[in-house]
């Protein structure tokens, strides 16, 4: 987002630089989020060989929800697997 009205000529450049930095941070966060979800899924798959229903239930819950809901899903899975 660029602001066309500024009090000083350099301010728009600062705002543009901030937008670029925010975009880079968003991309890194998205990448880390996807990587975390992949690692968590791999970890839960390792429980499948041990015949642990809880691990399978957690995997199901996480794969069917977006990451912000993972905490809620994990809590639900732990309570419902018992």
C-alpha positions in Angstrom: 0.0 0.0 0.0 1.5 3.3 -1.1 0.5 6.6 0.4 0.6 9.4 -2.2 0.2 12.3 0.3 3.1 12.9 2.6 4.5 15.7 4.6 8.0 15.1 3.4 9.4 13.7 0.2 11.3 10.9 2.0 8.3 9.7 4.0 6.7 7.8 1.0 10.0 5.9 0.5 10.0 4.9 4.1 6.4 3.7 3.9 7.3 1.8 0.7 10.3 0.2 2.4 8.1 -0.8 5.4 5.6 -2.4 3.1 8.4 -4.4 1.4 9.7 -5.5 4.8 6.2 -6.5 6.0 5.7 -8.5 2.8 9.0 -10.4 3.4 8.0 -11.1 7.0 4.6 -12.4 5.9 6.2 -14.6 3.3 8.6 -16.0 5.9 5.8 -16.6 8.4 3.7 -18.4 5.8 6.7 -20.6 4.8 7.4 -21.4 8.5 3.7 -22.1 9.1 3.6 -24.6 6.2 6.9 -26.2 7.3 5.7 -26.5 10.9 2.4 -28.2 9.7 4.4 -30.6 7.6 6.7 -31.5 10.5 3.8 -32.0 12.8 2.0 -34.3 10.2 5.2 -36.3 9.8 5.5 -36.6 13.6 1.9 -37.8 13.9 2.4 -40.3 11.1 5.1 -41.9 13.2 2.5 -42.8 15.8 0.4 -44.6 13.2 2.8 -47.5 13.3 2.4 -47.7 17.0 -1.4 -48.1 16.5 -2.1 -44.9 18.5 -5.6 -43.7 17.8 -4.8 -40.4 19.4 -2.1 -39.6 16.9 -4.3 -40.4 14.0 -7.1 -38.3 15.4 -4.8 -35.4 15.8 -3.6 -35.7 12.3 -7.1 -35.7 11.0 -8.0 -32.7 13.0 -5.0 -30.7 12.0 -5.2 -31.6 8.3 -8.9 -30.4 8.2 -8.3 -27.0 9.9 -6.1 -24.1 9.2 -3.1 -23.6 11.5 -4.7 -20.9 13.8 -7.2 -23.5 14.8 -4.6 -26.2 15.6 -4.6 -25.5 19.3 -8.4 -25.9 19.4 -8.2 -29.0 17.3 -5.4 -30.6 19.3 -7.3 -30.0 22.5 -10.5 -31.4 21.0 -8.6 -34.4 19.7 -7.0 -35.1 23.0 -10.3 -34.9 24.8 -12.2 -37.0 22.3 -9.6 -39.7 21.9 -9.6 -40.6 25.6 
